[in-house]
């Protein structure tokens, strides 16, 4: 798994906002996103913010609790 960033907060619409810190490879919309234990958190649905300082929007697929600043991964 490849670390992409860390969880910031849950939006008013229930989506997860993730701060992206690894810009080595581009992210694909529709990619599954995982927590540090390898459990699926959701699907990457949008990238927002400036190009050099982006954020990811994740649509949750499960009710897995996510802690603030928890690392987030893709495969």
C-alpha positions in Angstrom: 0.0 0.0 0.0 1.1 3.6 -0.7 0.6 6.3 1.8 -1.2 9.3 0.3 -1.8 11.5 3.3 -3.8 11.8 6.5 -7.4 12.2 7.5 -8.5 15.8 8.5 -12.2 15.8 9.2 -15.6 14.7 8.1 -17.6 17.2 6.0 -21.1 18.2 6.6 -22.2 15.9 3.8 -20.5 12.9 5.5 -17.5 12.7 3.2 -13.9 12.5 4.5 -11.4 15.2 3.7 -7.8 14.0 3.4 -4.7 16.1 3.2 -2.5 14.7 0.4 1.2 14.7 1.2 2.5 12.2 -1.3 2.5 13.7 -4.8 4.9 11.1 -6.4 2.2 9.4 -8.4 -1.1 10.9 -9.6 -4.2 9.5 -7.8 -7.1 8.0 -9.8 -10.7 8.9 -9.1 -12.5 5.8 -8.1 -9.6 4.3 -6.2 -10.3 2.5 -3.0 -8.8 4.2 0.1 -7.6 2.3 3.2 -6.7 3.0 6.8 -3.4 1.9 8.4 -5.0 -1.5 9.3 -5.8 -2.2 5.7 -9.6 -1.7 6.1 -11.4 0.0 3.3 -12.5 3.5 4.2 -14.1 4.5 0.9 -13.7 5.7 -2.6 -11.7 8.7 -3.9 -14.4 10.9 -5.5 -12.7 14.3 -5.9 -9.4 16.2 -5.6 -9.8 19.8 -4.4 -7.6 22.8 -3.5 -4.4 24.1 -5.2 -2.3 21.9 -7.4 0.7 22.1 -5.0 -1.3 21.6 -1.8 -4.3 19.3 -2.7 -6.9 17.6 -0.6 -8.9 14.4 -1.4 -12.6 13.9 -0.9 -13.5 10.3 0.1 -17.0 8.8 -0.1 -17.2 6.4 2.9 -18.1 2.8 2.1 -18.1 1.5 5.7 -18.9 2.8 9.2 -15.2 2.4 10.2 -14.3 5.2 12.6 -11.3 7.3 11.4 -9.2 9.3 13.9 -8.0 12.7 13.0 -4.5 12.7 11.5 -4.7 8.9 10.8 -2.7 7.9 7.8 -4.6 7.0 4.6 -3.4 4.6 1.8 -4.2 3.4 -1.7 -3.1 0.2 -3.5 
